[in-house]
Amino acid sequence: MTRSPRESIEYIPWWLLAIVAGGFAFVALATAGFALATRPALSPRPTATAIVITVPASTGLPPSTQQIPPTLPAPAPTFTVPPPPPGDAIRVGVYVQVLGTGDTGFLNLRAEANLDSPVNYLALEREVLQVQAGPAEASGFTWWYLVNPTSNSFGWGVQNYLQVVPGP
């Protein structure tokens, strides 16, 4: 007695295969559609800008004898350190706030009390830190060992950017 393929346990009807394949196709299309709908917008492409250079009229001299005005290098930016702020004296145990950092917006807290030491932490303008050691004199500045009590960040900072504030 021969059995029909439909009576075999391995038989899978074609319509069931079509449903499974359609389900996979639906999931793939839905995923692709979601990815396209939520992707970030493409940034605009840069456009070319024409630069027009005007050349002064000839002086009547041969090109080799015409003088080109010298260009001076741009002056180097000057960096000034503010004087220490007035107020209570900084001492071990008090809280200080970073102030007067200017355009940088942060104070370098260094591994050691000198300008050549690597930076441990960038203390942001208005950040409150606790003084744990110091003072130390180095590189022409007075340094204090500062710790951020909430993030355990630490390092030596220059007194000129610190002002005593009430503790938390």
C-alpha positions as CSV (number, residue, x, y, z in Angstrom):
1,M,0.0,0.0,0.0
2,T,1.5,3.3,-1.0
3,R,0.8,6.4,0.8
4,S,0.1,9.7,-0.7
5,P,2.6,12.6,0.0
6,R,-0.3,14.4,1.8
7,E,-0.5,11.6,4.4
8,S,3.2,11.9,5.3
9,I,4.1,13.7,8.5
10,E,6.6,15.9,6.6
11,Y,4.0,17.2,4.2
12,I,3.4,21.0,4.4
13,P,0.7,22.4,2.2
14,W,1.7,25.1,-0.2
15,W,-0.9,27.6,1.2
16,L,0.7,27.3,4.6
17,L,4.1,28.1,3.2
18,A,2.6,31.1,1.4
19,I,1.1,32.4,4.6
20,V,4.4,32.1,6.5
21,A,6.3,33.7,3.6
22,G,3.8,36.6,3.5
23,G,4.1,37.1,7.3
24,F,7.9,37.4,7.0
25,A,7.6,39.8,4.1
26,F,5.1,41.9,6.1
27,V,7.5,42.1,9.1
28,A,10.4,43.0,6.8
29,L,8.5,45.8,5.1
30,A,7.1,47.2,8.3
31,T,10.6,47.2,9.8
32,A,12.1,49.0,6.7
33,G,9.2,51.5,6.8
34,F,9.7,52.2,10.5
35,A,13.5,52.7,9.9
36,L,12.9,55.1,7.1
37,A,10.3,57.1,8.9
38,T,12.4,57.5,12.1
39,R,15.8,58.2,10.5
40,P,17.3,61.6,11.1
41,A,16.9,64.1,8.4
42,L,19.8,64.5,6.0
43,S,21.9,67.6,6.6
44,P,21.9,70.0,3.7
45,R,24.7,69.7,1.3
46,P,27.2,72.6,1.3
47,T,26.8,75.0,-1.6
48,A,29.7,76.6,-3.5
49,T,30.5,80.2,-2.7
50,A,32.1,82.4,-5.3
51,I,35.0,84.5,-4.1
52,V,35.8,87.6,-6.2
53,I,39.3,89.0,-5.9
54,T,39.9,92.4,-7.3
55,V,43.3,93.3,-8.6
56,P,44.4,96.9,-8.5
57,A,45.3,98.6,-11.8
58,S,48.8,98.3,-13.0
59,T,51.3,100.9,-11.8
60,G,53.0,101.0,-15.2
61,L,56.0,99.2,-13.8
62,P,57.0,95.8,-15.1
63,P,55.4,93.0,-12.9
64,S,58.8,92.1,-11.4
65,T,59.2,95.6,-9.9
66,Q,55.7,96.1,-8.6
67,Q,55.6,96.0,-4.8
68,I,53.1,93.8,-3.0
69,P,52.2,95.2,0.4
70,P,53.3,92.9,3.1
71,T,50.7,91.0,5.1
72,L,51.1,91.1,8.9
73,P,50.3,88.0,10.9
74,A,47.2,88.1,13.1
75,P,48.0,89.1,16.6
76,A,48.1,86.3,19.1
77,P,45.2,86.2,21.5
78,T,46.1,87.5,24.9
79,F,45.2,85.4,27.9
80,T,44.7,87.2,31.2
81,V,44.0,85.5,34.5
82,P,41.6,87.4,36.7
83,P,42.7,88.4,40.2
84,P,41.4,86.3,43.1
85,P,37.8,87.2,43.9
86,P,37.1,89.2,47.1
87,G,35.3,87.5,49.9
88,D,35.9,84.9,52.6
89,A,39.4,83.3,52.6
90,I,39.6,79.9,51.0
91,R,40.6,77.2,53.4
92,V,40.4,73.4,53.8
93,G,36.8,72.2,54.3
94,V,34.9,75.1,52.8
95,Y,32.9,75.0,49.5
96,V,33.9,77.1,46.6
97,Q,32.3,77.9,43.3
98,V,34.1,78.1,39.9
99,L,33.7,81.7,38.6
100,G,35.4,83.9,36.0
101,T,36.4,81.3,33.4
102,G,35.3,83.5,30.5
103,D,34.7,82.0,27.1
104,T,36.1,78.6,28.0
105,G,33.4,78.0,30.6
106,F,35.4,75.6,32.7
107,L,38.4,75.3,35.1
108,N,41.1,72.7,34.6
109,L,41.5,70.6,37.7
110,R,45.0,69.0,37.4
111,A,46.7,65.9,38.8
112,E,49.3,68.1,40.5
113,A,49.5,71.8,41.4
114,N,51.2,73.2,38.3
115,L,50.3,74.1,34.7
116,D,52.3,71.2,33.2
117,S,50.4,68.6,35.1
118,P,47.7,66.6,33.2
119,V,44.1,67.6,33.5
120,N,41.9,65.3,35.7
121,Y,38.6,67.0,35.4
122,L,36.9,70.1,33.8
123,A,35.0,71.9,36.4
124,L,32.2,73.9,34.8
125,E,31.5,77.6,35.5
126,R,29.3,77.9,38.7
127,E,30.1,74.3,39.7
128,V,30.4,73.9,43.5
129,L,33.4,72.0,44.9
130,Q,34.9,71.3,48.3
131,V,38.4,72.3,49.3
132,Q,40.3,69.3,50.6
133,A,43.9,70.4,50.6
134,G,46.2,73.3,50.0
135,P,47.3,75.9,49.4
136,A,50.2,75.1,47.1
137,E,52.3,77.7,45.3
138,A,53.4,76.7,41.8
139,S,53.6,78.2,38.3
140,G,53.0,81.6,39.7
141,F,49.5,80.7,41.2
142,T,48.0,79.5,44.4
143,W,46.4,76.1,44.0
144,W,43.8,74.2,46.1
145,Y,42.9,70.5,45.9
146,L,39.2,70.4,45.0
147,V,36.7,67.5,45.0
148,N,33.2,67.4,43.5
149,P,31.2,65.7,46.3
150,T,28.6,64.4,43.9
151,S,30.7,62.9,41.2
152,N,34.0,62.1,43.0
153,S,35.9,64.2,40.5
154,F,39.0,65.9,41.8
155,G,42.1,67.9,41.1
156,W,44.2,71.0,41.8
157,G,42.6,74.3,40.7
158,V,43.9,77.9,40.6
159,Q,42.5,80.1,43.4
160,N,41.8,83.0,40.9
161,Y,38.7,81.2,39.6
162,L,37.3,80.2,43.0
163,Q,34.9,82.0,45.4
164,V,33.8,80.7,48.8
165,V,30.1,79.8,48.9
166,P,27.9,78.2,51.6
167,G,28.0,74.4,51.7
168,P,25.1,72.3,50.5
